[in-house]
Every structure is written in C-alpha cells, then in structure tokens.
Amino acid sequence: MIQTLNVECLCLLALALRLVLIAYGEWQDHIMLVKYTDVDYYVFTDAAQYITNGQSPYNRATYRYTPLLAWMLTPNVYLFPVFGKLLFVLSDVIAGYFMHQILLLRGVDGKTSKVCSSVWLFNPIAMTVSSRGNAESITIMLVLGTLYFIMKKCTKTAAFLYATAVHFRIYPATYCLSLFLLLDEDYTGIKQPTKRTLNFIRSFINPSRVQLVFVSAMTFISLTVLCYVMYGQEFVEETYLYHLTRRDIRHNFSVYFYMLYLTSESRWSFVVGVVTFLPQVVLLVAVSCWLYRDLPFCCFVQTFLFVTFNKVCTSQYFLWYLSLLPVILPTLKLKVQDAITMATLWFLGQALWLLPAYYLEFQGQNTFLYIWAAGILFFAINVWILIKLLYAHVHKPMFSKGKLVKWNLKDK
C-alpha cells in the first residue's frame, strides 16, 4: 500500500491517524483515571495561560523551555485546548516529509524513500508522543529541515533553522563542528592552493562557513536577547542552565544514575557532574572530525552518543536519534535478523529498567541497585548497537567538487 501512494497522500494519512489519536486522547482524559495527555502539555498550557495574563511563563513550576513555545501555544487559551497538539502532530508529519525529500536528494529511489520515511510517519512511538502533546517534534522538524537545506546548498536557510533548533533544545548544538567542517571545498566547489598560510586560512574560512556561523549566531543571539529582555535571568536559568546542571535521579536511564544519586549531597557533587561531560565531549568531537562528510549519519551517531552518555536520559530523548534513523536506513548493510536482534535487545533493556523503576516510583521499594544494574546493561546494549551500525554503514561523502553526491543502492 505504501508504495502505491504518493508521499503527499502518505503524509495526509499519517496526519489523519494522529488526529484520531488526539480525539481518542480527549475521550480517555474525560473518562479514565489514567490520562492520555502528557503531563508536560498541561505545563505548556499553564505557561501559555500566564502569558495571556501578562505574567512570566516561568511562574509555572517545572516550565523549563523557551518562552517562545508558551507564546506559540497561547491559542490553547484563546481558541481551543488541543491547538498545541495539532501543532506538534503537524510538525511530526512535516519532519517525515523532510525525510522523504532528503532520501530523494541522496539518490534513493521513490519507493524506498517512501518506505523509509514511513518508518517515522507510521511509527507508533512517534505518533503517540506527538499526539499526547510532547513538543519534541518541533525540534526534530527543525533539525531535519537543516539537513534538507544543507543538501540543497541553501546555507543561510539551514543556518537559521539550525540556530532555532538549538534555541528550542540544546542537543542540536552537538552538530556545530560537523556542520562547519562539511562546508569545505567539496561543498563550495572552489579549490584553493594551501601552500601559503594566507591561502590556507582563506580555504578554511570560506564564504559558506562565514554564512553558516554569522546567520546561525545572529539568529541564536537575537532569539536569546529577545527572551532575555522579556523574562531576564529567569529565562537563562530555566531554559539553558537547568539542563546543563540537571540531576534526575528518580527516572533516569543514564549509566551515571547511581553515582550521581550517591554523590548528590557530597561536596564533590559539582565536580562529578562536570566530569560526566568529558566522555561526551571527547566522543562528539572525534565523531565530528571522522564522519562529517556524511552529515546525516554523523548527526545520527552524535545524537546516539549524546543520549547514551548523557548524565540524564529519559524516554523522550530516544526520539532524537530515532528521527534520524529513516534517513540513514538505505546506507546500512544490515541483515534482517541483525536488525531484529538489535530492536529486541533495545526494547528488552528498557523493560528490565522499567520494572525496578516502577517498584521505586509507585511502590516505594528500595530498588536503586537493580535500576543501576539495568542502566549499565541498557548502556552496554546501546554501545553494542552503535558499534554494529558503524560497521554496517556504507560511507558516502555528501558533497564532492561542489555537487551533491548521489547514493547508489547498488553500492550495498
């Protein structure tokens, strides 16, 4: 069925399914004790309510996002309460459309592109998360839009979308070095002699890189200054600094979970928190320098590493790298049984963590050691999966001599 429909019909069908889930969610919220709507959606709506009353969105406890999100959701108050959900599911579907276009640009045939993008468009996890009112789809759409416009060599548009994505969420900042390195002479098509120091500097700091840095910096600074003028230091603390210093020791998949829990009252607590960033930084820089020529795969690996090695890791973080999986699927030389094994272990690792976490959260039992052990196992599973994907990936530089390199499925 997927192969017989065009991508526009697939997107409309995916949107329709999400709308059905929103309608079902409204029914469940009114009938059942367990709510379908994500608790964060109530936080967003409350923050938007504060804005409509001329107050700060940060008056709402646990609102730790850009105030722009609360501004965008003021129609929740003025029009109807599911407006934000409609915005999120629409962003989700647009992200799927970007995936399809990216694959076409890479030379993947139409049928395969539709199948790969459908992995996201009809993914029950993605559909459920966005229809419940989770805002991750906005950042995901912006990230995929950045990749698309980089491939189209619309550097300024890509830079604008990239900076906006970083403003909404910090994690896309990990792509900055790989994006910068990508815009080399293979991207511009202009090769300059590098024997002299001045020529080397000119080749390194080319017009495309200047555009990327200038537009992204000005966009990010403008958005930050705007929000700072409106809400002051509270905006900086809640939107950025909180996530850099955050310690979530109750529902956290991170391998650092137990260590941070035990040292939470120690005078070395801050030092331990900083040290946990070091493996991330080293790995992210190394991957940027190694894989930047194949940007979609590089971003996938960076996001996977960032989430896996982060000191805080919740379920919604998995969407960050799952959203990049469809655009790299055709580049994976992977057997079906290997893919099934990886998926099974990935879900099993989460299940083994969730069981003791349930007894801790809802039964009040001391299961910290079991959660820690399950976290280590899940970490090992993720590292193994990433190694398998690195070996399975067929590397293909994105640009050569100023032109986008088409990826040939026959190369597999």
C-alpha positions as CSV (number, residue, x, y, z in Angstrom):
1,M,0.0,0.0,0.0
2,I,2.8,2.4,0.9
3,Q,4.5,2.0,-2.4
4,T,1.2,2.7,-4.4
5,L,0.6,6.1,-2.7
6,N,2.5,9.3,-3.3
7,V,4.3,11.0,-0.4
8,E,1.6,13.7,-0.1
9,C,-1.1,11.0,0.5
10,L,1.1,9.2,3.0
11,C,1.6,12.4,4.9
12,L,-2.1,13.1,4.9
13,L,-2.8,9.6,6.1
14,A,-0.2,9.9,8.8
15,L,-1.7,13.2,9.9
16,A,-5.2,11.7,9.9
17,L,-4.0,8.8,12.2
18,R,-2.5,11.4,14.6
19,L,-5.8,13.3,14.6
20,V,-7.6,10.1,15.5
21,L,-5.2,9.6,18.4
22,I,-5.8,13.2,19.6
23,A,-9.6,12.6,19.5
24,Y,-9.1,9.3,21.4
25,G,-6.9,11.1,23.9
26,E,-9.6,13.7,24.7
27,W,-12.0,10.8,25.3
28,Q,-9.6,9.0,27.6
29,D,-8.8,12.1,29.5
30,H,-12.5,12.7,30.3
31,I,-13.4,9.0,31.0
32,M,-10.4,7.3,32.6
33,L,-8.3,8.0,35.6
34,V,-5.1,7.5,33.7
35,K,-4.7,10.4,31.3
36,Y,-3.6,10.1,27.7
37,T,-2.3,13.7,27.5
38,D,1.4,14.1,28.5
39,V,1.8,15.9,31.8
40,D,4.2,18.4,30.0
41,Y,1.3,19.5,27.8
42,Y,-0.5,20.8,30.9
43,V,2.7,22.6,31.9
44,F,2.9,24.2,28.4
45,T,-0.8,25.3,28.6
46,D,-0.4,26.7,32.1
47,A,2.6,28.7,30.9
48,A,0.6,30.0,28.0
49,Q,-2.1,31.0,30.4
50,Y,0.4,33.0,32.4
51,I,1.4,34.8,29.3
52,T,-2.2,35.7,28.4
53,N,-2.4,37.2,31.9
54,G,0.7,39.3,31.2
55,Q,2.9,37.3,33.5
56,S,6.0,35.2,33.0
57,P,5.6,31.6,31.8
58,Y,8.2,30.6,34.4
59,N,5.6,31.3,37.1
60,R,4.5,27.8,36.2
61,A,6.6,25.3,38.2
62,T,8.7,22.9,36.0
63,Y,8.3,25.0,32.9
64,R,11.9,24.9,31.6
65,Y,11.6,25.7,27.9
66,T,12.0,28.7,25.7
67,P,9.2,31.2,26.3
68,L,8.6,31.1,22.5
69,L,7.0,27.7,23.0
70,A,4.5,29.1,25.5
71,W,3.8,32.0,23.2
72,M,3.1,29.6,20.3
73,L,0.6,27.8,22.5
74,T,-1.4,30.8,23.6
75,P,-4.2,29.6,21.1
76,N,-4.6,26.8,23.7
77,V,-6.2,29.5,25.8
78,Y,-7.7,31.8,23.2
79,L,-9.1,29.2,20.8
80,F,-9.2,25.5,21.9
81,P,-7.0,23.4,24.3
82,V,-5.8,20.9,21.6
83,F,-4.2,23.6,19.4
84,G,-0.7,22.7,20.7
85,K,-1.3,19.0,19.9
86,L,-2.3,19.9,16.4
87,L,0.9,22.0,16.0
88,F,3.0,19.1,17.3
89,V,1.5,16.4,15.1
90,L,1.8,18.7,12.1
91,S,5.5,19.3,12.9
92,D,5.8,15.5,13.2
93,V,4.4,14.9,9.7
94,I,6.5,17.7,8.2
95,A,9.5,16.0,9.7
96,G,8.5,12.8,7.8
97,Y,8.2,14.8,4.6
98,F,11.7,16.2,5.1
99,M,13.0,12.6,5.5
100,H,11.5,11.6,2.2
101,Q,13.0,14.7,0.4
102,I,16.4,14.1,1.9
103,L,16.4,10.5,0.7
104,L,15.4,11.6,-2.8
105,L,18.2,14.1,-2.9
106,R,20.6,11.4,-1.9
107,G,19.6,9.4,-5.0
108,V,17.4,6.9,-3.2
109,D,14.5,5.7,-5.5
110,G,11.0,6.9,-4.8
111,K,9.6,3.6,-3.4
112,T,12.5,3.1,-1.0
113,S,12.2,6.7,0.1
114,K,8.5,6.3,0.9
115,V,9.1,3.1,2.8
116,C,11.9,4.7,4.9
117,S,10.0,7.9,5.6
118,S,7.0,5.7,6.6
119,V,9.1,4.2,9.3
120,W,8.6,7.6,11.0
121,L,5.3,8.7,9.6
122,F,3.6,5.5,10.9
123,N,5.8,4.8,13.8
124,P,3.5,4.2,16.8
125,I,6.1,5.8,19.2
126,A,6.3,9.0,17.2
127,M,2.5,9.1,16.7
128,T,1.8,8.6,20.3
129,V,4.3,11.0,21.6
130,S,3.3,14.0,19.4
131,S,-0.5,13.3,19.9
132,R,-0.1,13.2,23.6
133,G,1.3,16.8,23.5
134,N,5.0,16.4,23.6
135,A,6.9,19.3,21.9
136,E,10.0,17.3,20.7
137,S,8.5,17.2,17.1
138,I,9.3,20.9,16.7
139,T,13.0,20.5,17.3
140,I,13.0,17.3,15.2
141,M,11.4,19.1,12.3
142,L,13.9,21.9,12.5
143,V,16.9,19.5,12.6
144,L,15.7,17.6,9.5
145,G,14.9,20.9,7.8
146,T,18.5,21.9,8.5
147,L,19.8,18.7,6.8
148,Y,17.5,19.2,3.8
149,F,18.5,22.8,3.1
150,I,22.2,22.0,3.6
151,M,21.8,19.4,0.9
152,K,20.1,22.0,-1.3
153,K,23.1,24.3,-0.5
154,C,20.7,26.9,1.0
155,T,23.3,27.7,3.7
156,K,21.5,30.7,5.2
157,T,18.2,29.0,5.5
158,A,19.9,25.9,7.0
159,A,21.8,28.2,9.5
160,F,18.5,29.9,10.5
161,L,16.7,26.6,11.1
162,Y,19.7,25.2,13.0
163,A,20.0,28.1,15.4
164,T,16.3,28.0,16.0
165,A,16.6,24.2,16.8
166,V,19.4,24.9,19.3
167,H,17.3,27.7,20.9
168,F,14.4,25.2,21.4
169,R,16.7,22.3,22.6
170,I,20.4,22.2,23.5
171,Y,21.2,18.8,21.9
172,P,21.5,20.0,18.2
173,A,24.4,22.2,19.4
174,T,26.5,19.0,19.1
175,Y,26.3,19.2,15.3
176,C,28.0,22.6,15.1
177,L,31.5,21.3,14.4
178,S,30.4,18.7,11.8
179,L,28.3,21.3,10.0
180,F,31.2,23.7,9.9
181,L,33.6,21.1,8.7
182,L,31.2,19.9,6.0
183,L,31.3,23.3,4.3
184,D,34.7,22.8,2.8
185,E,36.0,22.9,-0.8
186,D,33.9,19.8,-1.7
187,Y,30.8,21.8,-0.6
188,T,31.7,25.1,-2.3
189,G,33.4,23.5,-5.4
190,I,36.2,26.1,-5.1
191,K,39.6,24.6,-4.5
192,Q,42.3,27.0,-3.4
193,P,46.1,26.3,-3.0
194,T,47.1,25.9,0.6
195,K,50.9,26.1,0.4
196,R,50.9,29.6,1.9
197,T,49.4,30.3,5.3
198,L,47.1,33.0,3.9
199,N,45.7,30.7,1.3
200,F,45.2,28.0,3.9
201,I,43.2,30.4,6.1
202,R,41.2,31.5,3.1
203,S,40.3,27.9,2.2
204,F,39.4,27.2,5.8
205,I,37.3,30.3,6.3
206,N,35.3,30.3,3.1
207,P,32.1,32.3,2.3
208,S,29.8,29.3,3.1
209,R,31.3,28.8,6.5
210,V,31.1,32.6,7.2
211,Q,27.4,32.5,6.2
212,L,26.7,29.5,8.5
213,V,28.4,31.0,11.5
214,F,27.1,34.5,11.0
215,V,23.4,33.6,10.3
216,S,23.2,30.9,13.0
217,A,25.0,33.1,15.6
218,M,22.8,36.2,14.8
219,T,19.6,34.1,14.9
220,F,20.5,32.4,18.2
221,I,21.7,35.7,19.8
222,S,18.6,37.5,18.6
223,L,16.2,34.9,20.0
224,T,18.1,34.7,23.2
225,V,18.3,38.5,23.7
226,L,14.6,38.8,22.9
227,C,13.7,36.2,25.5
228,Y,16.1,37.8,28.0
229,V,14.6,41.2,27.5
230,M,11.2,39.8,28.3
231,Y,12.0,37.5,31.2
232,G,15.5,38.3,32.3
233,Q,17.9,35.9,34.1
234,E,15.0,33.6,34.9
235,F,14.8,32.6,31.2
236,V,18.6,31.8,31.1
237,E,18.3,29.7,34.3
238,E,15.3,27.7,33.4
239,T,15.9,27.2,29.6
240,Y,19.6,26.6,29.5
241,L,21.4,26.4,32.8
242,Y,18.9,24.0,34.4
243,H,19.5,21.4,31.6
244,L,23.3,21.7,32.0
245,T,23.2,21.1,35.7
246,R,20.2,18.9,35.9
247,R,20.2,15.8,38.1
248,D,17.3,13.5,37.7
249,I,17.9,10.5,40.0
250,R,14.4,9.0,40.0
251,H,13.5,8.2,36.4
252,N,16.8,8.2,34.6
253,F,18.2,5.6,32.2
254,S,21.7,7.1,32.5
255,V,24.6,4.9,33.4
256,Y,25.7,7.6,35.8
257,F,22.4,7.3,37.7
258,Y,23.6,5.6,40.9
259,M,26.8,7.6,41.1
260,L,25.0,10.9,40.9
261,Y,22.5,9.7,43.4
262,L,25.1,8.7,46.0
263,T,27.1,11.9,45.5
264,S,24.1,14.3,45.4
265,E,24.9,15.6,48.9
266,S,28.7,15.4,48.6
267,R,30.9,18.5,48.3
268,W,32.3,16.8,45.2
269,S,28.8,16.8,43.6
270,F,29.5,19.6,41.1
271,V,32.9,18.1,40.1
272,V,31.3,14.7,39.5
273,G,28.7,16.4,37.3
274,V,31.3,18.2,35.2
275,V,33.4,15.0,34.8
276,T,30.5,13.1,33.4
277,F,30.5,15.5,30.4
278,L,34.1,14.6,29.4
279,P,33.3,11.3,27.6
280,Q,30.6,13.1,25.7
281,V,32.8,15.9,24.6
282,V,35.7,13.7,23.5
283,L,33.4,11.3,21.6
284,L,31.4,14.1,19.9
285,V,34.5,15.9,18.7
286,A,36.0,12.7,17.5
287,V,32.9,11.7,15.6
288,S,32.5,15.2,14.1
289,C,36.1,15.1,12.7
290,W,35.6,11.5,11.5
291,L,32.2,11.4,9.9
292,Y,31.3,15.0,9.0
293,R,31.4,14.3,5.2
294,D,28.4,12.1,5.6
295,L,26.3,14.5,7.6
296,P,23.1,12.6,8.2
297,F,24.9,9.6,9.6
298,C,27.3,11.8,11.5
299,C,24.3,13.6,13.2
300,F,22.7,10.2,14.0
301,V,25.9,8.9,15.6
302,Q,26.4,12.1,17.6
303,T,22.8,12.1,18.8
304,F,23.0,8.4,19.8
305,L,26.3,9.1,21.7
306,F,24.9,12.2,23.3
307,V,21.8,10.4,24.6
308,T,23.7,7.2,25.7
309,F,26.5,9.0,27.5
310,N,24.3,11.8,29.0
311,K,24.0,12.1,32.7
312,V,20.3,12.4,32.3
313,C,18.4,10.1,29.9
314,T,14.6,9.8,29.7
315,S,12.5,8.0,27.2
316,Q,11.7,11.1,25.1
317,Y,15.4,11.5,24.3
318,F,15.3,8.4,22.2
319,L,13.2,10.2,19.7
320,W,16.1,12.5,18.9
321,Y,18.1,9.8,17.2
322,L,15.1,7.7,16.1
323,S,14.1,10.6,14.0
324,L,17.4,10.4,12.1
325,L,17.2,6.7,11.6
326,P,15.0,6.8,8.4
327,V,17.4,9.0,6.5
328,I,20.3,6.5,7.1
329,L,18.4,3.2,6.7
330,P,19.4,2.8,3.0
331,T,23.1,3.2,3.9
332,L,23.0,0.3,6.3
333,K,24.3,-3.1,5.1
334,L,22.3,-4.9,7.7
335,K,20.8,-8.4,7.8
336,V,17.1,-8.7,8.8
337,Q,18.0,-11.0,11.7
338,D,20.6,-8.5,13.0
339,A,18.1,-5.7,12.9
340,I,15.5,-7.8,14.8
341,T,18.1,-8.7,17.4
342,M,19.1,-5.1,17.9
343,A,15.5,-3.9,18.2
344,T,14.6,-6.8,20.6
345,L,17.6,-6.1,22.9
346,W,16.9,-2.3,22.8
347,F,13.3,-2.8,24.0
348,L,14.3,-5.6,26.4
349,G,16.9,-3.3,28.0
350,Q,14.2,-0.7,28.6
351,A,11.8,-3.2,30.1
352,L,14.4,-4.5,32.5
353,W,15.0,-1.0,33.7
354,L,11.3,0.0,33.9
355,L,10.4,-2.9,36.2
356,P,12.5,-1.9,39.2
357,A,11.8,1.7,38.4
358,Y,8.1,1.0,38.8
359,Y,8.6,-0.5,42.2
360,L,10.7,2.5,43.2
361,E,8.3,5.1,41.9
362,F,4.9,3.6,42.8
363,Q,5.6,1.0,45.5
364,G,8.3,2.9,47.4
365,Q,10.7,0.0,47.4
366,N,14.4,0.5,47.5
367,T,15.4,-0.8,44.1
368,F,18.2,1.6,43.4
369,L,20.8,-1.2,42.9
370,Y,18.6,-3.0,40.4
371,I,17.9,0.2,38.5
372,W,21.7,0.9,38.4
373,A,22.4,-2.7,37.1
374,A,19.6,-2.4,34.5
375,G,21.0,1.0,33.4
376,I,24.5,-0.5,32.9
377,L,23.0,-3.3,30.9
378,F,21.0,-0.8,28.7
379,F,24.1,1.3,28.3
380,A,26.1,-1.8,27.1
381,I,23.2,-2.7,24.7
382,N,23.3,0.8,23.2
383,V,27.0,0.8,22.8
384,W,26.8,-2.6,21.0
385,I,24.1,-1.4,18.7
386,L,26.1,1.7,17.8
387,I,29.2,-0.4,17.0
388,K,27.1,-2.7,14.8
389,L,25.6,0.3,13.0
390,L,29.0,1.8,12.4
391,Y,30.2,-1.4,10.8
392,A,27.0,-1.8,8.8
393,H,27.1,1.7,7.4
394,V,28.3,2.3,3.8
395,H,30.1,5.6,3.9
396,K,29.4,8.1,1.1
397,P,30.6,11.7,1.3
398,M,27.7,14.1,0.8
399,F,29.5,16.6,-1.5
400,S,32.3,16.3,-4.0
401,K,33.6,19.2,-6.2
402,G,30.7,21.4,-5.3
403,K,28.0,18.8,-6.1
404,L,25.7,16.6,-4.0
405,V,26.8,13.0,-4.3
406,K,24.0,10.6,-5.1
407,W,24.0,7.4,-3.1
408,N,23.7,4.3,-5.2
409,L,21.8,1.4,-3.6
410,K,23.9,-1.0,-5.7
411,D,26.8,0.0,-3.6
412,K,25.4,-2.2,-0.8
